[in-house]
Amino acid sequence: MGMYLLAAAAAYLIGSVPSGLILGKLLWHTDLRRYGSHNIGATNAWRTLGKIAGIIIFLADNFKGQAGVWIGIALVGTPLAAVLCGFAAIVGHSFSLFLRFHGGKGVATSLGVLTMLMGNVTLIVFLVWIIVVYMTRYVSLGSVLAGILTPILTAAFGYPLEYLFFTVLAAALVIVRHRENIERLVRGTENKI
């Protein structure tokens, strides 16, 4: 049990590294918390700093999710450790220790975890996200729909119960973190890209 906790703590710390804030300040001399949605994630970076910044910050946040899973595999080596540490990285990103427990919405980090655990689910979810965002110009709608689809696909492909449990928790976290976006979508006031 001790190794599980140690691995999860390490994954949480990696997830907590505020990549958007650090890269925004280092490369573009901009604190993302002061602009747009005031979020440190890739979508606000895209809107505020441009496409290249959005892609770079997306990849950095995605890597944190991958690193979380890798820590679980390297230190413990069980499916439970992989999903526990992946989820810890997402929680770290969303509730960063370094930002007084504020952070991003967890989409890119969740996709990083999925990439390590379930390549086929990742590909489908990412394609759905791209199609929804392309057709509607709403990143939040694509993210919420991708979150809902992930546990369904996990069950359909017959992945272990630990993976299904993880996808349900991760989807719930993504949806909760997008609650204001969902309200704006309903009102028709959500920002487009």
ROTI-326149 format. One record per residue (C-alpha): y, x negated, z; residue in three letters; chain; residue number from 1. Coordinates in Angstrom, 1 decimal. Layout:
{v = Y&u = X&w = Z&type = ALA&mol = A&seq = NUM}
...
% end
This chain:
{v = 0.0&u = 0.0&w = 0.0&type = MET&mol = A&seq = 1}
{v = 2.3&u = -2.9&w = 0.8&type = GLY&mol = A&seq = 2}
{v = 2.1&u = -4.2&w = -2.8&type = MET&mol = A&seq = 3}
{v = 3.0&u = -0.8&w = -4.2&type = TYR&mol = A&seq = 4}
{v = 6.1&u = -0.6&w = -2.0&type = LEU&mol = A&seq = 5}
{v = 7.1&u = -4.2&w = -2.9&type = LEU&mol = A&seq = 6}
{v = 6.7&u = -3.6&w = -6.6&type = ALA&mol = A&seq = 7}
{v = 8.5&u = -0.2&w = -6.5&type = ALA&mol = A&seq = 8}
{v = 11.4&u = -1.9&w = -4.5&type = ALA&mol = A&seq = 9}
{v = 11.6&u = -4.6&w = -7.1&type = ALA&mol = A&seq = 10}
{v = 11.6&u = -2.1&w = -10.0&type = ALA&mol = A&seq = 11}
{v = 14.3&u = -0.1&w = -8.3&type = TYR&mol = A&seq = 12}
{v = 16.5&u = -3.2&w = -7.9&type = LEU&mol = A&seq = 13}
{v = 16.1&u = -4.0&w = -11.6&type = ILE&mol = A&seq = 14}
{v = 16.9&u = -0.4&w = -12.5&type = GLY&mol = A&seq = 15}
{v = 19.9&u = -0.5&w = -10.3&type = SER&mol = A&seq = 16}
{v = 21.5&u = -3.3&w = -12.3&type = VAL&mol = A&seq = 17}
{v = 24.5&u = -1.5&w = -13.9&type = PRO&mol = A&seq = 18}
{v = 24.0&u = -2.9&w = -17.5&type = SER&mol = A&seq = 19}
{v = 26.7&u = -0.6&w = -19.0&type = GLY&mol = A&seq = 20}
{v = 29.3&u = -1.7&w = -16.5&type = LEU&mol = A&seq = 21}
{v = 28.4&u = -5.4&w = -16.7&type = ILE&mol = A&seq = 22}
{v = 28.2&u = -5.5&w = -20.5&type = LEU&mol = A&seq = 23}
{v = 31.3&u = -3.3&w = -20.9&type = GLY&mol = A&seq = 24}
{v = 33.3&u = -5.7&w = -18.8&type = LYS&mol = A&seq = 25}
{v = 31.9&u = -8.9&w = -20.1&type = LEU&mol = A&seq = 26}
{v = 31.8&u = -8.2&w = -23.8&type = LEU&mol = A&seq = 27}
{v = 34.5&u = -5.5&w = -24.3&type = TRP&mol = A&seq = 28}
{v = 36.7&u = -6.0&w = -21.1&type = HIS&mol = A&seq = 29}
{v = 36.3&u = -2.3&w = -20.4&type = THR&mol = A&seq = 30}
{v = 35.1&u = -0.5&w = -17.3&type = ASP&mol = A&seq = 31}
{v = 33.3&u = 2.5&w = -18.7&type = LEU&mol = A&seq = 32}
{v = 33.8&u = 4.4&w = -15.5&type = ARG&mol = A&seq = 33}
{v = 37.5&u = 4.8&w = -16.4&type = ARG&mol = A&seq = 34}
{v = 37.0&u = 6.3&w = -19.8&type = TYR&mol = A&seq = 35}
{v = 35.3&u = 9.3&w = -21.5&type = GLY&mol = A&seq = 36}
{v = 32.7&u = 10.9&w = -19.3&type = SER&mol = A&seq = 37}
{v = 33.1&u = 8.0&w = -16.8&type = HIS&mol = A&seq = 38}
{v = 29.4&u = 7.3&w = -17.2&type = ASN&mol = A&seq = 39}
{v = 28.0&u = 3.8&w = -17.6&type = ILE&mol = A&seq = 40}
{v = 25.3&u = 4.8&w = -20.1&type = GLY&mol = A&seq = 41}
{v = 24.9&u = 4.3&w = -23.8&type = ALA&mol = A&seq = 42}
{v = 26.4&u = 7.6&w = -24.9&type = THR&mol = A&seq = 43}
{v = 29.7&u = 7.0&w = -23.2&type = ASN&mol = A&seq = 44}
{v = 29.7&u = 3.4&w = -24.4&type = ALA&mol = A&seq = 45}
{v = 29.1&u = 4.7&w = -28.0&type = TRP&mol = A&seq = 46}
{v = 32.0&u = 7.1&w = -27.7&type = ARG&mol = A&seq = 47}
{v = 34.3&u = 4.7&w = -25.9&type = THR&mol = A&seq = 48}
{v = 33.5&u = 1.3&w = -27.3&type = LEU&mol = A&seq = 49}
{v = 31.8&u = 2.1&w = -30.6&type = GLY&mol = A&seq = 50}
{v = 28.3&u = 2.1&w = -32.1&type = LYS&mol = A&seq = 51}
{v = 27.4&u = -1.5&w = -31.5&type = ILE&mol = A&seq = 52}
{v = 28.3&u = -1.2&w = -27.8&type = ALA&mol = A&seq = 53}
{v = 26.3&u = 2.0&w = -27.5&type = GLY&mol = A&seq = 54}
{v = 23.2&u = 0.4&w = -29.1&type = ILE&mol = A&seq = 55}
{v = 23.4&u = -2.8&w = -27.0&type = ILE&mol = A&seq = 56}
{v = 23.8&u = -0.8&w = -23.7&type = ILE&mol = A&seq = 57}
{v = 21.0&u = 1.5&w = -24.8&type = PHE&mol = A&seq = 58}
{v = 18.7&u = -1.4&w = -25.3&type = LEU&mol = A&seq = 59}
{v = 19.7&u = -3.0&w = -22.0&type = ALA&mol = A&seq = 60}
{v = 19.0&u = 0.3&w = -20.1&type = ASP&mol = A&seq = 61}
{v = 15.8&u = 0.7&w = -22.1&type = ASN&mol = A&seq = 62}
{v = 14.6&u = -2.8&w = -21.1&type = PHE&mol = A&seq = 63}
{v = 15.1&u = -1.9&w = -17.4&type = LYS&mol = A&seq = 64}
{v = 12.4&u = 0.9&w = -17.8&type = GLY&mol = A&seq = 65}
{v = 10.1&u = -1.5&w = -19.5&type = GLN&mol = A&seq = 66}
{v = 10.6&u = -4.1&w = -16.9&type = ALA&mol = A&seq = 67}
{v = 9.8&u = -1.6&w = -14.1&type = GLY&mol = A&seq = 68}
{v = 6.4&u = -0.8&w = -15.7&type = VAL&mol = A&seq = 69}
{v = 5.7&u = -4.4&w = -16.3&type = TRP&mol = A&seq = 70}
{v = 6.3&u = -5.2&w = -12.6&type = ILE&mol = A&seq = 71}
{v = 3.9&u = -2.5&w = -11.6&type = GLY&mol = A&seq = 72}
{v = 1.2&u = -3.8&w = -13.9&type = ILE&mol = A&seq = 73}
{v = 1.8&u = -7.5&w = -13.0&type = ALA&mol = A&seq = 74}
{v = 1.9&u = -7.0&w = -9.2&type = LEU&mol = A&seq = 75}
{v = -0.6&u = -4.2&w = -8.7&type = VAL&mol = A&seq = 76}
{v = -2.3&u = -3.5&w = -12.0&type = GLY&mol = A&seq = 77}
{v = -3.1&u = 0.2&w = -11.7&type = THR&mol = A&seq = 78}
{v = -1.8&u = 3.2&w = -13.7&type = PRO&mol = A&seq = 79}
{v = -0.3&u = 4.6&w = -10.5&type = LEU&mol = A&seq = 80}
{v = 1.7&u = 1.4&w = -9.9&type = ALA&mol = A&seq = 81}
{v = 2.9&u = 1.4&w = -13.6&type = ALA&mol = A&seq = 82}
{v = 4.3&u = 4.9&w = -13.3&type = VAL&mol = A&seq = 83}
{v = 5.6&u = 4.5&w = -9.8&type = LEU&mol = A&seq = 84}
{v = 7.5&u = 1.4&w = -10.7&type = CYS&mol = A&seq = 85}
{v = 8.7&u = 2.9&w = -14.0&type = GLY&mol = A&seq = 86}
{v = 10.0&u = 5.9&w = -12.1&type = PHE&mol = A&seq = 87}
{v = 11.6&u = 3.6&w = -9.5&type = ALA&mol = A&seq = 88}
{v = 13.5&u = 1.8&w = -12.3&type = ALA&mol = A&seq = 89}
{v = 14.8&u = 5.2&w = -13.6&type = ILE&mol = A&seq = 90}
{v = 15.9&u = 6.2&w = -10.1&type = VAL&mol = A&seq = 91}
{v = 17.6&u = 2.8&w = -9.7&type = GLY&mol = A&seq = 92}
{v = 19.5&u = 3.4&w = -13.0&type = HIS&mol = A&seq = 93}
{v = 20.5&u = 6.9&w = -12.0&type = SER&mol = A&seq = 94}
{v = 21.3&u = 6.1&w = -8.3&type = PHE&mol = A&seq = 95}
{v = 22.3&u = 2.4&w = -8.4&type = SER&mol = A&seq = 96}
{v = 22.3&u = 0.5&w = -5.2&type = LEU&mol = A&seq = 97}
{v = 25.2&u = -1.5&w = -6.7&type = PHE&mol = A&seq = 98}
{v = 27.4&u = 1.6&w = -7.5&type = LEU&mol = A&seq = 99}
{v = 27.2&u = 3.5&w = -4.2&type = ARG&mol = A&seq = 100}
{v = 24.2&u = 5.4&w = -5.6&type = PHE&mol = A&seq = 101}
{v = 25.9&u = 6.6&w = -8.7&type = HIS&mol = A&seq = 102}
{v = 24.7&u = 5.6&w = -12.2&type = GLY&mol = A&seq = 103}
{v = 23.6&u = 6.7&w = -15.6&type = GLY&mol = A&seq = 104}
{v = 21.6&u = 9.7&w = -16.6&type = LYS&mol = A&seq = 105}
{v = 18.3&u = 7.9&w = -17.1&type = GLY&mol = A&seq = 106}
{v = 17.4&u = 8.7&w = -20.7&type = VAL&mol = A&seq = 107}
{v = 17.3&u = 5.2&w = -22.2&type = ALA&mol = A&seq = 108}
{v = 15.5&u = 3.9&w = -19.1&type = THR&mol = A&seq = 109}
{v = 13.0&u = 6.7&w = -19.2&type = SER&mol = A&seq = 110}
{v = 12.4&u = 5.9&w = -22.9&type = LEU&mol = A&seq = 111}
{v = 11.7&u = 2.3&w = -21.9&type = GLY&mol = A&seq = 112}
{v = 9.1&u = 3.4&w = -19.4&type = VAL&mol = A&seq = 113}
{v = 7.5&u = 5.7&w = -22.0&type = LEU&mol = A&seq = 114}
{v = 7.4&u = 2.9&w = -24.5&type = THR&mol = A&seq = 115}
{v = 5.3&u = 0.8&w = -22.2&type = MET&mol = A&seq = 116}
{v = 3.0&u = 3.7&w = -21.2&type = LEU&mol = A&seq = 117}
{v = 2.5&u = 6.0&w = -24.2&type = MET&mol = A&seq = 118}
{v = 3.6&u = 4.7&w = -27.6&type = GLY&mol = A&seq = 119}
{v = 2.7&u = 7.8&w = -29.5&type = ASN&mol = A&seq = 120}
{v = 4.5&u = 10.1&w = -27.1&type = VAL&mol = A&seq = 121}
{v = 7.5&u = 7.8&w = -27.3&type = THR&mol = A&seq = 122}
{v = 7.6&u = 7.9&w = -31.1&type = LEU&mol = A&seq = 123}
{v = 7.5&u = 11.7&w = -31.3&type = ILE&mol = A&seq = 124}
{v = 10.0&u = 12.2&w = -28.5&type = VAL&mol = A&seq = 125}
{v = 12.4&u = 9.7&w = -30.0&type = PHE&mol = A&seq = 126}
{v = 12.1&u = 11.3&w = -33.5&type = LEU&mol = A&seq = 127}
{v = 12.8&u = 14.8&w = -32.0&type = VAL&mol = A&seq = 128}
{v = 15.8&u = 13.3&w = -30.1&type = TRP&mol = A&seq = 129}
{v = 17.2&u = 11.8&w = -33.4&type = ILE&mol = A&seq = 130}
{v = 16.7&u = 15.0&w = -35.3&type = ILE&mol = A&seq = 131}
{v = 18.3&u = 17.2&w = -32.7&type = VAL&mol = A&seq = 132}
{v = 21.3&u = 14.8&w = -32.2&type = VAL&mol = A&seq = 133}
{v = 21.7&u = 14.4&w = -36.0&type = TYR&mol = A&seq = 134}
{v = 21.6&u = 18.2&w = -36.6&type = MET&mol = A&seq = 135}
{v = 23.8&u = 19.3&w = -33.6&type = THR&mol = A&seq = 136}
{v = 25.8&u = 16.1&w = -32.7&type = ARG&mol = A&seq = 137}
{v = 24.9&u = 16.9&w = -29.0&type = TYR&mol = A&seq = 138}
{v = 23.3&u = 13.9&w = -27.3&type = VAL&mol = A&seq = 139}
{v = 22.8&u = 15.9&w = -24.2&type = SER&mol = A&seq = 140}
{v = 20.8&u = 18.6&w = -26.0&type = LEU&mol = A&seq = 141}
{v = 18.6&u = 16.0&w = -27.6&type = GLY&mol = A&seq = 142}
{v = 18.0&u = 14.4&w = -24.2&type = SER&mol = A&seq = 143}
{v = 17.1&u = 17.6&w = -22.4&type = VAL&mol = A&seq = 144}
{v = 14.8&u = 18.8&w = -25.2&type = LEU&mol = A&seq = 145}
{v = 13.1&u = 15.4&w = -25.3&type = ALA&mol = A&seq = 146}
{v = 12.7&u = 15.5&w = -21.5&type = GLY&mol = A&seq = 147}
{v = 11.0&u = 18.9&w = -21.7&type = ILE&mol = A&seq = 148}
{v = 8.8&u = 17.9&w = -24.6&type = LEU&mol = A&seq = 149}
{v = 7.5&u = 14.7&w = -22.9&type = THR&mol = A&seq = 150}
{v = 5.1&u = 16.2&w = -20.3&type = PRO&mol = A&seq = 151}
{v = 3.8&u = 18.7&w = -22.9&type = ILE&mol = A&seq = 152}
{v = 2.9&u = 15.8&w = -25.2&type = LEU&mol = A&seq = 153}
{v = 1.5&u = 13.8&w = -22.4&type = THR&mol = A&seq = 154}
{v = -0.9&u = 16.7&w = -21.5&type = ALA&mol = A&seq = 155}
{v = -1.7&u = 17.4&w = -25.2&type = ALA&mol = A&seq = 156}
{v = -2.8&u = 13.7&w = -25.8&type = PHE&mol = A&seq = 157}
{v = -4.9&u = 13.7&w = -22.6&type = GLY&mol = A&seq = 158}
{v = -3.2&u = 10.9&w = -20.7&type = TYR&mol = A&seq = 159}
{v = -4.2&u = 10.3&w = -17.1&type = PRO&mol = A&seq = 160}
{v = -2.9&u = 12.6&w = -14.4&type = LEU&mol = A&seq = 161}
{v = -0.6&u = 9.9&w = -13.0&type = GLU&mol = A&seq = 162}
{v = 1.2&u = 9.8&w = -16.4&type = TYR&mol = A&seq = 163}
{v = 1.6&u = 13.5&w = -16.5&type = LEU&mol = A&seq = 164}
{v = 2.9&u = 13.6&w = -13.0&type = PHE&mol = A&seq = 165}
{v = 5.4&u = 10.8&w = -13.9&type = PHE&mol = A&seq = 166}
{v = 6.6&u = 12.7&w = -17.0&type = THR&mol = A&seq = 167}
{v = 7.2&u = 15.9&w = -15.1&type = VAL&mol = A&seq = 168}
{v = 9.3&u = 14.0&w = -12.4&type = LEU&mol = A&seq = 169}
{v = 11.2&u = 12.0&w = -15.0&type = ALA&mol = A&seq = 170}
{v = 11.9&u = 15.1&w = -17.1&type = ALA&mol = A&seq = 171}
{v = 13.1&u = 16.9&w = -14.0&type = ALA&mol = A&seq = 172}
{v = 15.4&u = 14.0&w = -13.1&type = LEU&mol = A&seq = 173}
{v = 16.9&u = 13.8&w = -16.7&type = VAL&mol = A&seq = 174}
{v = 17.5&u = 17.6&w = -16.7&type = ILE&mol = A&seq = 175}
{v = 19.1&u = 17.5&w = -13.2&type = VAL&mol = A&seq = 176}
{v = 21.3&u = 14.6&w = -14.2&type = ARG&mol = A&seq = 177}
{v = 22.4&u = 16.7&w = -17.3&type = HIS&mol = A&seq = 178}
{v = 23.2&u = 19.9&w = -15.4&type = ARG&mol = A&seq = 179}
{v = 27.0&u = 19.6&w = -16.1&type = GLU&mol = A&seq = 180}
{v = 26.2&u = 19.0&w = -19.8&type = ASN&mol = A&seq = 181}
{v = 23.9&u = 22.0&w = -19.9&type = ILE&mol = A&seq = 182}
{v = 26.7&u = 24.1&w = -18.4&type = GLU&mol = A&seq = 183}
{v = 29.1&u = 22.8&w = -21.1&type = ARG&mol = A&seq = 184}
{v = 26.5&u = 23.5&w = -23.8&type = LEU&mol = A&seq = 185}
{v = 26.2&u = 27.1&w = -22.6&type = VAL&mol = A&seq = 186}
{v = 30.0&u = 27.5&w = -22.5&type = ARG&mol = A&seq = 187}
{v = 30.4&u = 25.7&w = -25.9&type = GLY&mol = A&seq = 188}
{v = 32.6&u = 23.0&w = -24.5&type = THR&mol = A&seq = 189}
{v = 30.2&u = 20.0&w = -24.7&type = GLU&mol = A&seq = 190}
{v = 31.4&u = 16.9&w = -26.4&type = ASN&mol = A&seq = 191}
{v = 29.8&u = 15.9&w = -29.7&type = LYS&mol = A&seq = 192}
{v = 29.3&u = 12.4&w = -31.1&type = ILE&mol = A&seq = 193}
% end
